[in-house]
Amino acid sequence: MMKSFLGLGLALLPMAALANPVFLPEQDVAVSYELTAPGRAPADYQLSYDAEDELARIDTQAGYYVLANLPAGSAELVVPSLRAVAAAPDFSGLTRMLTSADGAQFTPLGQGSYAGLACRKYLVLSHQGTASVCLTTDGVILHFSGHDAQGSAEVTALSVAHTPQPAGNFAQPQGYNQLNLPPQALAALLGAN
């Protein structure tokens, strides 16, 4: 499922480090990413980020999206076809990791370029896994390749737009039902959707 591989990509990035790069965007941004992982077809995702409130929205090809509130350490999965919202515990754990240090070390590796933007490459080592990442000076992830106990994944930015993000994009839709499902049932539901 998308959360495992995207989580892998993001979980290795938000660690305090010797080089201490900026790893959260400093301004509003919308980024289109391609995610590849062994044994899975490539998938495209759209990340929208509200820098002032530290809110993220990840839209998937499958027709659902995730709303993440980094300061609150919470995330919700929104399924428009079912007019439903469910807590996303796997993403909630990830949001807490994004705002806390975890002892990782970032070692600068030089310069790179993706989606027409320059970035700085880092080797990231932590107790969770190993990765390489290319970050812009204002904290946008342009490329990530890494592995941990759950597997490996690669995320590449296809386009980046530094534009204001409408607040409504990060709000839970009105009139949707709240689902309280265990993670396995939620995964099965999304697999059938």
Secondary structure, DSSP 8 states (H G I E B T S, - for coil): -HHHHHHHHHHTSS---SS----S-SS-EEEEEEEE-TTS--EEEEEEEETTTTEEEEEETTS-EEEEETTTTEEEEEEGGGTEEEE-HHHHHHHHHHTS----EEEEEEEEEETTEEEEEEEEE-SSEEEEEEE-TTS-EEEEEEEETTEEEEEEEEEEE-----GGGGS--TT-EEE---HHHHHHHHHH-
